[in-house]
């Protein structure tokens, strides 16, 4: 069985996380889609705070090179970067250096003249001064009123074209689409501004902050904005449907290439990280263990509770945590090309699904079957 070999590799790598294997596969519902060539491959993870219950590998990370999926295959995790951004902000909140309800102009005075775009009589588009300041809480819950992305990213179609220092000034010139707190509007721009605040207050580049404060303490050795060297050899190729209906290699169209070029590509807090199943499960185990990992405290228990609590307020219907998607029984986040992670807080179970695909017809159906299988097996 393909997953057995992967588990032996996992045992040799994950010295920080004890592993025990469940007797039955949770990925059996995905195997037919891989066997039929409708989907390229998956890695799935089921874990608790102190142990990995299963890690299964199906199919290929690179079909042309006959490279099978492995526990340390490197995925673009896209918007799964957002919970990590939320944790970074909350580390500084824990230290008393940030306040969630403080106007962000306290930290970034460059944004003191923000305006909101309105449609007035006879369909004229006008801008007005905002009536209340944006808060850090609103940035993390997508209620700041900021656009999906800032102007330059929208025009280029790439999310990694500007450093935070320049993106800040583009944001200052981009009108809001709603008053702060008025409604939910999913915004990479707002998460990137939160990361800019982390840079400003910590005095170090955002990528360095993540490395020092999160990745190194958790042993996340292959989580980065810029995969290089051997990491690129483990890079999972995204696939789309070709004209003949078969799987066809594609690229991550939101990113610039080459991926290891730091002179042209910049850290993107809302969706720029690459990571492996071996790495990212450790972040979720820290959350599941209320801020602790192998005896190291990264976040306070109260802060972890706040991350996954609905923070959007009574006037906004959508539930949202601080960088996290939330529901009545899980917190987590999905990524643009198909990765998805959830922590079922009532049951203490972490479930992760890894695949890189671009709008493949059978992806949604396969994922629905997978989540149903996991929730049934673990009574979630």
N, C-alpha and C positions, 0 to 999 in steps of 0.2 A: 504493500500500500504506500502511495506516494507520501502521505502525511507521516508515516512512521520514520522514514529517513530524515525528514525535516525535524522531527522531535528529537532525534539523537543529536543533530546539529545544535538544536536549541539548548539541550542539556549542557553541552560543552561551552556554550557562550554565556548563558544567563546565570553567572555565579552569584548575582545579587538577588535573584528571585527563584525560590524553590519551585519545582515543577512536579505536578502529578497529573496523570492523563485520565480523562473520562473514558469509559469503556466503549461508548458509542460515538459515532461521528455526528457533529452538528452541521457539517458541510455536505452531507450526502445529497441534499436537495439541489446543490449547485453543480455537482459532478456531471449530470446530463448536459448541461449547457456548455461545459468545457469539452466534453466528449464530442458533441455535435459541431463544435467550431463556432458556436454562436457568441461565446464569451471567451476571452483569452486565458484567464486564470485568476485565482483568489488566494489570499491568506486570511484565515479567520482566527480569532482569539477569543477565548472565554477565560476570565480570570477573577480572582478575588484579591483583596488588599495584600495578602501574604503569599499568594501562590497563583501560578498559571494552571488552569484546569485543562485547557487544550489549546494547541496551536497547530492548525492544519493548513497544508499547502497543496493547491490544486493547479494544474495547468502550467503556463509559461509566463515568465517575465519578458522573454524575448523569443518569439516563435522562430524567426529566421535563423537564430544562432542556437536553437534547441536548448535554451537556458530555462530550467524549471524554476518555479516560484520557490523561495526559501524564507525562513523566518527573518533573515537580514536583507531581504530584497528592499531596495530603496524606492519609496513612493513619493510623488508630489502629494502632500496632504492638503494643499489648498486652504480652504477656510477652516480646516481643523487647526490652523495656526491661531485662530481667534481665542479659544480657551487659554492657550499659553500666554497670549497678550493680556488677557484678564488676570491671570495669575501674577504676571510681572507687575502690573499696576497695583495689585492688592498687596504685594510685598512692601511697596513703599507706603501704602495706607497703614499696614501693620506697624511700620516704623514711625508713623506720625508725620511723614513728609508730604503726604497727599491727603486730601479730603474729597470724598466722592461728590459732595454737594457744594463744593466751592466752585465759583465760576472759573472756567478754564482760562480766562484772561488773567487770572492771578498767576498762572504759570506761563502762559503764552500771550503776552500783551499785544502781539502782532495781530491777534484776532478780535481786537476791541471794536472794530467797525463793521462787524458782520451784518449782512442784509438778507432779507427774505424776498423771494420772487413771488409776485401775486398776479393773477389775471383779473383785471378790472373791467369796467363797462366797455362794451364793444370789442372785447377780446384783446385789449391792450395789455401787454406784459409790462409790469412795473415792479420796481424793487422798493422796499421799505426797510427802515431800521428795525431790528428785532426788538420786541418789547421786553424780553427777559434774557439773561445770559444763558449760554450753554453750560451744563455741568459735566463733570467727568462721568458721573453715573449715566447721563444721557448718551455720552459717547459710546459707552460699553454696551448699552441696551438698544442701540440703533433708534433712539428717539431724539437725537440732536437736531434733526432737520437737514443734515448734510446729505449731499447727493451720493449715489452709488460709488462713484469715483470722481476725483478731481478732473478738471478740464483736459489736462495733457494726457492723462491715462485714457480718458474717453476717446480722444482723437486718435491716439496711436493704437488703441486696443491692447496695450501692454500695461501690466500693473507694477512693473519693476523699473520704470524709466527714470525715476527721480529719487534722490536722497530725501529723507524726512525734512531736512533744513530748507530745501527748495519747495517741496510739496506743501509746506506750511504757508508759503507766500501765495501759491496757487490757490490754496483753500481760502485764504483771506479775500481773494478776488472772485471766488465762486459763490453766487447767491445760494442761500438755503432754499430748499423746496417746501419747507414748512417751518412754523415757529418751533423753537425748542420745546419738547414735551407734548407737542400737539398730536403726533401720530408716530407709528412705527414705520420706518423706511430703511430697509437693509442697506448698510453703508460701509464699504471698505474704507472710505475716506475717514469716517469717524474713528475707526479702530486705529488707523495710521496716525491720527492726531493724538490719540491716547498714548501711542508708542513714542511720539515726539515729546510728550510730557515726561515719559520715563527717561528719555535721553537728557532732557533739560535738567531734571531734578537729580538724577543719579550722577550726571557728569560724565557718562560714558556712552559710546554708541549702543544702540538698542541690541544689535547682534551680540556685542560683548557682554551686555547685561544678562541676556538669556544664557549665554555660555557659562558665565561665572555663577549666576544665582540659581539656574534651573538645570541646565544640561549636565554640567560637571557633578553637582551633588547627586543627581539621579543616575549617573553613569550612562547618559544618552550620547554615546560617542559618534553616532552617525545621524545626528539631527542638525541641519544646517540650511542656510539660504543658498549656499554655493557648493554643491557636491563636486568633489575633485578626486583625481587619482582612482584608487580602488573603489571608491563610492560610485563612480560613474560606471564601473564594470557591473555593479549590482543594480543599476538604474532600471526600473520597470518601464517598458515601452508602452505608451498609450495606443489604443486601437480604435478605429472607426469602421463603419461598414463600407466596403469598396463597391464599385459599380456592379461587380459580379455577385454581390451579396456576401462575399467572404470578408474575413477580417483583414484590415489593411493598416499598416503602421501609420501613425500620425505624430504630431508634435504637441506640446503644451502651448496652445496658441496665445495664452495670456502672458507668456514669459519670453524674454529675449534669449537668444543663443549666441555663443556657447554658454552653458549654465554656470561654468566656473569662472567667468570673466567679471571680476569685481570692479573693473574700470567702467563697465557699461551697465551692469546689473546692480540693483540696490536692494537692501533689505526691505521686505514688504510684510508688515506685521499682520495684515488681514488675510494673507493667503500665499505667502512666499516660501514656507518651510517645506523641506524634504525630511522624511524620517522613515524608520523601519518599524515593523511590528514589535521587534525585540525592544526597541527604544521607547516607542510611544506608550506601550502598555505600562511602563514604569511611571510615566506622568500620571496616568489614570489610577495606578495603584496608590500613588501619593495622595490623590484626591480622595480615593476610597478609604484611606487610612487617616482622614481628617488632617492632612497637612504633614504627616510623618512618612519618611521612607527610610527603612533600615536604621532607625534610631535618629535620623537627621530631621529636624523640623524646618520645613520650608515656608509653611503658612500656619497661622493660628487656626484653631478649630473653628472659632467664630467666623473667621474670614472664609474658610471653605464653605461653611453654611451659606454665607452671603453670595458667594459665586453662583451657586445653583438655585437661589431663590428668585421667584418672579419679581423683577425690579421695575417693571414698566409703568406701574401706577394704575389708578382706577379708570382713567380716561382712555387707556390704550388696551385694546382687546388682546393683542398678541402677548404671549408669555415670553419673557426673555430674562436670562440671568446676566451676569457681568462678563460678557464675552462668550456666554454659553447659550445654546438652545435648551429649553426646559419643558418638561411635561409634568403630568401628575405623578409619574413614578420613575422618570429617568432624567438625567442631564447629559449633554454631549454635544456633538456637532458633526455635520457632514462636510465633505469636500466636493469641489466642482466636478471632478472626474470619477467620482464614485466611492471614495473612501468614506467610512462612517464609524463613529465610536459612541457608545452609550454606557453610562454608569447607572444601573438600576439601584437607587440609593436605599430603597426599602428592603431589598434583598441582598445588597452588597455585592452584586455581580456586574462585572465589566464585560462588554461584548464589543468586538471590533471586526470590521469588515474592510478588507483591502482589495481594490481592483482599480485599474486605470483604463477608462473607456470614455469615448466621446459619442454620446447619444446612440449607443447600440440598442436595437429594438427590443431585445430580450432582457436588458439590464434591470428594468423596474420590476418585471415579473419575477426574476430570479431573486432579487433582494427581498421582495415581499414574502416569498417562500422561506427564505433564510431566517428573517426576523420572526416569522410565525413558528418555525421549527425551534429556534432558541428559546423563545418565550414559553412554548409548550413544554419543552424538556426541562427547563429550569423553573417552571411555574412562576414566571415573572408577570 
